[in-house]
Amino acid sequence: MEIYDLRVCVDRIEGRSVCGMEVGDHFDLTHSAHLKIPEGRHFCVYALAAVLPFLAAKQRDVPPGDWLAQDSLFACPDPEERLVMRVERTGRRRMNSSDLT
């Protein structure tokens, strides 16, 4: 099977940065389930929780016209912060489905 590696990046902050993240902060999701945050940086657990349910779908091909194929912006639930994340596909990877659960 083939899946995409992803990068989730802070695209903009329209309010005040409560969690201490900055535009450009990101994490990478590779090999289906390997989450990597750059050395010395962090990613807010609440922002992560907001985008996490969509990542498995963004790793796979979706039918043309599916909203997930067109939309790549996701918002943190904190109304004071209004942090917006962009999910980008960074590469395509072939994996053996029997290696995954």
URMORA-V187964 format. One record per run of one state. SS is the DSSP state (alpha for helix, beta for strand, coil for the rest). FROM is the first residue (numbers start at 0). TO is the last residue. If there is no record, write none. Layout:
SS&FROM&TO + SS&FROM&TO
This chain:
coil&0&0 + beta&1&12 + coil&13&24 + beta&25&29 + coil&30&32 + beta&33&36 + coil&37&43 + alpha&44&57 + coil&58&65 + alpha&66&69 + coil&70&71 + beta&72&74 + coil&75&81 + beta&82&93 + coil&94&95 + alpha&96&98 + coil&99&100
